[in-house]
Amino acid sequence: MERYSRHIILSEIGQEGQDKLNLAKVLVVGAGGLGCPVLQYLAGAGIGTIGIIDFDVVSKSNLQRQVLFGTSTLGENKAIAAKQRLEDLNDSIIINAYPEKLTHQNATSLFSEYDIIVDGTDNFETRYLINDASIITKKPLVFGGIYKFEGQISVFNYNNGPSYRCLFPNPPEAGSVPNCSEIGVLGVLPGIIGSMQANEVLKIILALGQNLSGKLLCYNALTLQSSIIKIKKSENEINKVLEKSETFQLQNQPINTCNPMSIFVSIQDIFQEENIQFIDVRETHELPKVNELDITSIPLSELENQVSKLDSDKKKVLFCQAGIRSRSAVLFLQQQNIENCFSLIEGASGINSFISQHKKN
Amino acid sequence: MNISIKYFGLIAEITQCAHETLIFSESSLNELLAQLYIKYPRLKEKEFQVAQDQELISKETVLTGKELALLPPFAGG
């Protein structure tokens, strides 16, 4: 087949290897900075079935690094926009788009339909959910994470190998590790790390070389230094997840945290509601502004002194850039016994995208 | 002994350097961390793991003098 000729003439792959790729099923969670390059190379390589799950929509600030999208797909769901782009790249594979959030309810049944899971998400809650669902469904997990100019890559749950919890047993406290939308990221970095994740996926399917099972690769784009750290398997951590496997789907909160998910709301659920006070907890200089709604500005750093700005008669919906600071703010307000406070899942640009989409329809 | 320590991600932002060498007379990682927490109080708020000679170690591990690395988890994607 002409499409895959450059693979097939490699003696290490050949037609036999290419057939393995065509039969493989890979699920990519998150079609963002990491997910886009992963998806691009997996589709190009002819992975026979590719799943993409992402609830988010394309915003302008994504285009600096999320290479599957363009100005023509602004405001569209990322899973659906990625599927359209990839179908043009390779029309001989099956691409399933799931424009929804990965939850404890849908994760295990979705994972069961695939051979390998790729983590391209941008928050710890989902990362731990993916890890635990991979353990329960016994699927290898190709992990990637980035911070400004640095990246981490590993392969978890491969042939009974270590998991993410063997490396970091517990999720960091909410708000203690900022993500890209709060602190920025070098655009090319997720391109490098995502390409390495795609490489690990192909190696696992083809049984080529040595994959990163039991190892964490740390890469620094500024110094070009990389280190490989060995990770030991912790049976204890894995057993803790397996013990909870029967009740996994009933959980609506991440394991090992006590923050109820019920503090989260989505813009589409509350947009039509009345009697809401929207509170922007970002610093006053941060962009984009949300001009279409009546907003009260209380930066997180001043929340303690400006509690009086909260309207006790209204449902209070707090937002920031990515939902991390707003979550911290809601947890703080709960400690102060201030009720009826919610953290918006979407950030400011998500609100703006939703409103402009809503107006179009 | 001299211990060479590498810092990654936001840990390096707290220490204001990616690499340093400390003089250290105690034996376990726990004791070294106590020393680091005095030098960098904000480290206490952060989640991280420590590797010695490219291998993850526990807090009770006796230090050999080989290079250490402080690794935080990365959220971004």
Interface residues (C-beta under 8 A of the other chain):
Chain A: G30 G32 G33 L34 G35 D119 G120 T121 D122 N123 F124 R127 G144 G145 I146 Y147 K148 E150 G151 Q152 L167 F168 N170 P172 E173 S176 V177 P178 N179 C180 V185 P190 L216 C218 N220 T223 S227 I228 I229 K230 I231 K232
Chain B: K6 F8 G9 L10 A18 E45 K46 E47 Q49 A51 Q54 E55 L56 A69 L71 P72 P73 F74 A75 G76 G77
